[in-house]
Amino acid sequence: MDKLLYVAMTGARESSYAQATTANNLANASTNGFKADLAQFRAMPVYGEGMPSRAFAMTERPGYRMASGNAVSTGRDLDVAIKGEGWMVTQGIDGEELLTRRGDLKVDENGALLNGVNQPILGEGGPVLIPPFEKIDIAGDGTITIRPVGAQPNETAIVDRIKLVNPEASALYKNEQGLFKSTEVETFDEDLSVSLQTGSLEGSNVSVVEELTNMIELSRRFEVQIKLMSSVEERGQALDRLLQP
């Protein structure tokens, strides 16, 4: 019975972990450029002294749903969505290059180009810095053009180009901030085939209906494991009564 109890206990625990993953996906159903996390279960033997006669349930994150979210037109000059595959590059706290598809861009008081959660967007030579402007345009290849303050309507200047990349998806993993890193390289190479759709934003690729269905299934799975643990307890009590003198 101890084997059954151990499997049921770990099954309930891992079901709760999978519920947390599903809850995180649902919480980010409206987050621009969010990629849904996947979860799966498998049985793992318990290794130690002697033979691995015990097993436990384990949930793991085998990957992410890499499909693109739906692009919604906003008409805003600083909103961009990546067409098809590809990423924009942002800078982490430690200066490392991280990948994002979040395109709700803005320019702060210091001229830095940031996304909606204040992550700096990288250009050809580092974080993009934009001088004071009256109008700004972002081309499909990421080129940023402005009309400086006080300039004539036909006077424009190119200030930088957003770094667009497209590394191998199999080498990417998501960090705690929801940004992607590579297991193979620290600095990404630009890919001229990646292009932007200006005046649009890419939504999350989370399927709310699918995630709600998963949440219901995981809740029922958790209940089954709890019932199994209760059944083990009842059987143990019945065995104790039989062994009483």
Secondary structure as a PSIPRED ss2 file (coil, helix, strand):
# PSIPRED VFORMAT (PSIPRED V4.0)

   1 M C   1.000  0.000  0.000
   2 D H   0.000  1.000  0.000
   3 K H   0.000  1.000  0.000
   4 L H   0.000  1.000  0.000
   5 L H   0.000  1.000  0.000
   6 Y H   0.000  1.000  0.000
   7 V H   0.000  1.000  0.000
   8 A H   0.000  1.000  0.000
   9 M H   0.000  1.000  0.000
  10 T H   0.000  1.000  0.000
  11 G H   0.000  1.000  0.000
  12 A H   0.000  1.000  0.000
  13 R H   0.000  1.000  0.000
  14 E H   0.000  1.000  0.000
  15 S H   0.000  1.000  0.000
  16 S H   0.000  1.000  0.000
  17 Y H   0.000  1.000  0.000
  18 A H   0.000  1.000  0.000
  19 Q H   0.000  1.000  0.000
  20 A H   0.000  1.000  0.000
  21 T H   0.000  1.000  0.000
  22 T H   0.000  1.000  0.000
  23 A H   0.000  1.000  0.000
  24 N H   0.000  1.000  0.000
  25 N H   0.000  1.000  0.000
  26 L H   0.000  1.000  0.000
  27 A H   0.000  1.000  0.000
  28 N C   1.000  0.000  0.000
  29 A C   1.000  0.000  0.000
  30 S C   1.000  0.000  0.000
  31 T C   1.000  0.000  0.000
  32 N C   1.000  0.000  0.000
  33 G C   1.000  0.000  0.000
  34 F C   1.000  0.000  0.000
  35 K C   1.000  0.000  0.000
  36 A C   1.000  0.000  0.000
  37 D E   0.000  0.000  1.000
  38 L C   1.000  0.000  0.000
  39 A C   1.000  0.000  0.000
  40 Q E   0.000  0.000  1.000
  41 F E   0.000  0.000  1.000
  42 R E   0.000  0.000  1.000
  43 A E   0.000  0.000  1.000
  44 M E   0.000  0.000  1.000
  45 P E   0.000  0.000  1.000
  46 V C   1.000  0.000  0.000
  47 Y C   1.000  0.000  0.000
  48 G C   1.000  0.000  0.000
  49 E C   1.000  0.000  0.000
  50 G C   1.000  0.000  0.000
  51 M C   1.000  0.000  0.000
  52 P C   1.000  0.000  0.000
  53 S C   1.000  0.000  0.000
  54 R C   1.000  0.000  0.000
  55 A E   0.000  0.000  1.000
  56 F E   0.000  0.000  1.000
  57 A E   0.000  0.000  1.000
  58 M E   0.000  0.000  1.000
  59 T E   0.000  0.000  1.000
  60 E E   0.000  0.000  1.000
  61 R C   1.000  0.000  0.000
  62 P C   1.000  0.000  0.000
  63 G C   1.000  0.000  0.000
  64 Y E   0.000  0.000  1.000
  65 R C   1.000  0.000  0.000
  66 M C   1.000  0.000  0.000
  67 A C   1.000  0.000  0.000
  68 S C   1.000  0.000  0.000
  69 G C   1.000  0.000  0.000
  70 N C   1.000  0.000  0.000
  71 A E   0.000  0.000  1.000
  72 V E   0.000  0.000  1.000
  73 S E   0.000  0.000  1.000
  74 T C   1.000  0.000  0.000
  75 G C   1.000  0.000  0.000
  76 R C   1.000  0.000  0.000
  77 D C   1.000  0.000  0.000
  78 L C   1.000  0.000  0.000
  79 D E   0.000  0.000  1.000
  80 V E   0.000  0.000  1.000
  81 A E   0.000  0.000  1.000
  82 I E   0.000  0.000  1.000
  83 K E   0.000  0.000  1.000
  84 G C   1.000  0.000  0.000
  85 E C   1.000  0.000  0.000
  86 G C   1.000  0.000  0.000
  87 W E   0.000  0.000  1.000
  88 M E   0.000  0.000  1.000
  89 V E   0.000  0.000  1.000
  90 T E   0.000  0.000  1.000
  91 Q E   0.000  0.000  1.000
  92 G C   1.000  0.000  0.000
  93 I C   1.000  0.000  0.000
  94 D C   1.000  0.000  0.000
  95 G C   1.000  0.000  0.000
  96 E C   1.000  0.000  0.000
  97 E E   0.000  0.000  1.000
  98 L E   0.000  0.000  1.000
  99 L E   0.000  0.000  1.000
 100 T E   0.000  0.000  1.000
 101 R C   1.000  0.000  0.000
 102 R C   1.000  0.000  0.000
 103 G C   1.000  0.000  0.000
 104 D E   0.000  0.000  1.000
 105 L C   1.000  0.000  0.000
 106 K E   0.000  0.000  1.000
 107 V E   0.000  0.000  1.000
 108 D C   1.000  0.000  0.000
 109 E C   1.000  0.000  0.000
 110 N C   1.000  0.000  0.000
 111 G C   1.000  0.000  0.000
 112 A E   0.000  0.000  1.000
 113 L E   0.000  0.000  1.000
 114 L E   0.000  0.000  1.000
 115 N C   1.000  0.000  0.000
 116 G C   1.000  0.000  0.000
 117 V C   1.000  0.000  0.000
 118 N C   1.000  0.000  0.000
 119 Q C   1.000  0.000  0.000
 120 P E   0.000  0.000  1.000
 121 I E   0.000  0.000  1.000
 122 L E   0.000  0.000  1.000
 123 G C   1.000  0.000  0.000
 124 E C   1.000  0.000  0.000
 125 G C   1.000  0.000  0.000
 126 G C   1.000  0.000  0.000
 127 P E   0.000  0.000  1.000
 128 V C   1.000  0.000  0.000
 129 L E   0.000  0.000  1.000
 130 I C   1.000  0.000  0.000
 131 P C   1.000  0.000  0.000
 132 P C   1.000  0.000  0.000
 133 F E   0.000  0.000  1.000
 134 E E   0.000  0.000  1.000
 135 K E   0.000  0.000  1.000
 136 I E   0.000  0.000  1.000
 137 D E   0.000  0.000  1.000
 138 I E   0.000  0.000  1.000
 139 A C   1.000  0.000  0.000
 140 G C   1.000  0.000  0.000
 141 D C   1.000  0.000  0.000
 142 G C   1.000  0.000  0.000
 143 T E   0.000  0.000  1.000
 144 I E   0.000  0.000  1.000
 145 T E   0.000  0.000  1.000
 146 I E   0.000  0.000  1.000
 147 R E   0.000  0.000  1.000
 148 P E   0.000  0.000  1.000
 149 V C   1.000  0.000  0.000
 150 G C   1.000  0.000  0.000
 151 A C   1.000  0.000  0.000
 152 Q C   1.000  0.000  0.000
 153 P C   1.000  0.000  0.000
 154 N C   1.000  0.000  0.000
 155 E C   1.000  0.000  0.000
 156 T C   1.000  0.000  0.000
 157 A E   0.000  0.000  1.000
 158 I E   0.000  0.000  1.000
 159 V E   0.000  0.000  1.000
 160 D E   0.000  0.000  1.000
 161 R E   0.000  0.000  1.000
 162 I C   1.000  0.000  0.000
 163 K C   1.000  0.000  0.000
 164 L E   0.000  0.000  1.000
 165 V E   0.000  0.000  1.000
 166 N C   1.000  0.000  0.000
 167 P C   1.000  0.000  0.000
 168 E C   1.000  0.000  0.000
 169 A H   0.000  1.000  0.000
 170 S H   0.000  1.000  0.000
 171 A H   0.000  1.000  0.000
 172 L E   0.000  0.000  1.000
 173 Y E   0.000  0.000  1.000
 174 K E   0.000  0.000  1.000
 175 N C   1.000  0.000  0.000
 176 E C   1.000  0.000  0.000
 177 Q C   1.000  0.000  0.000
 178 G C   1.000  0.000  0.000
 179 L C   1.000  0.000  0.000
 180 F E   0.000  0.000  1.000
 181 K E   0.000  0.000  1.000
 182 S E   0.000  0.000  1.000
 183 T C   1.000  0.000  0.000
 184 E C   1.000  0.000  0.000
 185 V C   1.000  0.000  0.000
 186 E C   1.000  0.000  0.000
 187 T C   1.000  0.000  0.000
 188 F C   1.000  0.000  0.000
 189 D C   1.000  0.000  0.000
 190 E E   0.000  0.000  1.000
 191 D C   1.000  0.000  0.000
 192 L C   1.000  0.000  0.000
 193 S C   1.000  0.000  0.000
 194 V C   1.000  0.000  0.000
 195 S E   0.000  0.000  1.000
 196 L E   0.000  0.000  1.000
 197 Q E   0.000  0.000  1.000
 198 T E   0.000  0.000  1.000
 199 G C   1.000  0.000  0.000
 200 S E   0.000  0.000  1.000
 201 L E   0.000  0.000  1.000
 202 E E   0.000  0.000  1.000
 203 G C   1.000  0.000  0.000
 204 S C   1.000  0.000  0.000
 205 N C   1.000  0.000  0.000
 206 V C   1.000  0.000  0.000
 207 S C   1.000  0.000  0.000
 208 V H   0.000  1.000  0.000
 209 V H   0.000  1.000  0.000
 210 E H   0.000  1.000  0.000
 211 E H   0.000  1.000  0.000
 212 L H   0.000  1.000  0.000
 213 T H   0.000  1.000  0.000
 214 N H   0.000  1.000  0.000
 215 M H   0.000  1.000  0.000
 216 I H   0.000  1.000  0.000
 217 E H   0.000  1.000  0.000
 218 L H   0.000  1.000  0.000
 219 S H   0.000  1.000  0.000
 220 R H   0.000  1.000  0.000
 221 R H   0.000  1.000  0.000
 222 F H   0.000  1.000  0.000
 223 E H   0.000  1.000  0.000
 224 V H   0.000  1.000  0.000
 225 Q H   0.000  1.000  0.000
 226 I H   0.000  1.000  0.000
 227 K H   0.000  1.000  0.000
 228 L H   0.000  1.000  0.000
 229 M H   0.000  1.000  0.000
 230 S H   0.000  1.000  0.000
 231 S H   0.000  1.000  0.000
 232 V H   0.000  1.000  0.000
 233 E H   0.000  1.000  0.000
 234 E H   0.000  1.000  0.000
 235 R H   0.000  1.000  0.000
 236 G H   0.000  1.000  0.000
 237 Q H   0.000  1.000  0.000
 238 A H   0.000  1.000  0.000
 239 L H   0.000  1.000  0.000
 240 D H   0.000  1.000  0.000
 241 R H   0.000  1.000  0.000
 242 L H   0.000  1.000  0.000
 243 L H   0.000  1.000  0.000
 244 Q C   1.000  0.000  0.000
 245 P C   1.000  0.000  0.000
